[in-house]
């Protein structure tokens, strides 16, 4: 097996970090833009570099990288990644608000989660070899951001991330996995695919393209104010519901129109369709 020490070349003993600072307010509108949780282990540094380097600017999203790190040394990942993206790259701190066009990196020896639009650090209870920081983060991301949560599993060994991505999928989020044939280590990608909860399996460059396209649409949806449906769109939606019920026996009549419209838009983006034939609907509102 290839050594993981290259991920932390030039590391030094880590300094103690601050304890939790409760009560800090979350940024306004934190729920209006997508958050991408990147999970990586062995071989993940190169995959993360290439993803950030090929990602078009101005996605309107935030990126949080959960990388398996040596818990006894400070990470040099900020320096290793900062030169590959115009976004601001910084190590996460407890209570740090999440902002668009930022990349946040997990500190060594920590669990990272999201609460009320801010990053939260906690001490893992498990011994080092049993820790699953990607699963831990993705579950909190799914709970906090639902359909605006995006999970990306990159190169790595083991199965960390497989449980967390299922939580993202169950909440209506997007799940993407690096093509195992491209990944330096295919353990994590293959484990993720076996869950049956993966939307897309792509090489890193294609992941960047899809994130850009999907993120722009999600941001546009979130920034629209008020309902966008009218009598025409309601009739069109009813036609679709009837057609699906006739062809598949699945009845979506009791679903909220906003939920259905958002999910139709999501599928058209993933399928590369420019227009579903329905007016764009605001992402704001209950699911």
MOTA-V259948 format. One record per backbone hydrogen bond with DSSP energy under -1.0 kcal/mol. CO is the residue of the C=O (numbers start at 1). NH is the residue of the N-H. Records with the same first field share a line. If there is no record, write none. Layout:
CO: NH, NH
This chain:
4: 7
5: 8
6: 9
8: 11
12: 74
27: 30
29: 32
34: 62
35: 150
36: 64
37: 152
38: 66
39: 154
40: 68
41: 44
43: 47
44: 48
45: 49
46: 50
47: 51
48: 52
49: 53
50: 54
61: 101
62: 36
63: 104
64: 38
65: 106
66: 40
70: 73
76: 80
77: 81
78: 82
81: 84
82: 85
88: 103
90: 105
93: 96
96: 119
101: 88
102: 63
103: 90
104: 65
105: 92
111: 122
113: 120
115: 118
117: 98
118: 115
119: 95
120: 113
122: 111
127: 130
128: 131
132: 136
133: 137
134: 138
135: 139
136: 140
137: 141
138: 142
139: 143
140: 144
141: 145
142: 146
145: 148
146: 149
148: 35
149: 174
150: 37
151: 176
152: 39
153: 178
155: 41
156: 188
159: 162
161: 165
163: 167
164: 168
165: 169
166: 170
167: 171
168: 173
169: 172
174: 151
175: 199, 200
176: 153
177: 202
179: 182, 183
185: 156
186: 190
187: 191
188: 192
189: 193
190: 194
192: 195
193: 196
200: 177
202: 179
203: 207
204: 208
205: 209
206: 210
207: 211
208: 212
209: 213
210: 214
211: 215
212: 216
213: 217
214: 218
215: 219
216: 220
217: 221
218: 222
219: 223
221: 283
230: 234
231: 235
232: 236
233: 237
234: 238
235: 239
236: 240
237: 241
238: 242
239: 243
240: 244
241: 245
242: 246
243: 247
244: 248
245: 249
252: 255
256: 260
257: 261
258: 262
259: 263
260: 264
261: 265
262: 266
263: 267
264: 268
265: 269
266: 270
267: 271
268: 273
269: 272
